């Protein structure tokens, strides 16, 4: 990830490096607020603005993929900063990357059928994760279809 934040182009501050590390190690798709909370104790002078500005820079440099949602905080993917599908739980907000083959073929077909030169794409699937499905409709807390609560980790889902 640091390959584009070279000396002279953009300073690699301890705060930026810490944000990069969180994104590189995250198995989920953290929000800017999640990143800030993770780093607040170890970087007490870091502000939420630093996180947002760093994420904007990383997005501009193609080092992070921003997932924008209405009703849910934007999430960031530093492990796969290129277009790929996501599955989003409308109950808890969990975001996972499914293994889906054939996306390049579909993109090629869309270009051939429309004449568009596709620069990027986004494919999201919305539904309920196993954990939320097991809670039942009366125990799910939903806000316009998507809550802003902390989603479970992939490990928590696998352990159930």
Secondary structure, 3 states (H helix, E strand, C coil): CHHHCCCCCCCCCHHHHHHHHHHHHCCCCCEHHHHHHHHCCCCCCCCHHHHHHHHHHHHHCCCCEEEEECCEEEEEECCCCCCCCEEEECCCCCEECCCCCCHHHHHHHHHHHHCCCCCCCCCEEEECCHHHHHHCCCCCCCCCCCCCCCCCCHHHHHHC
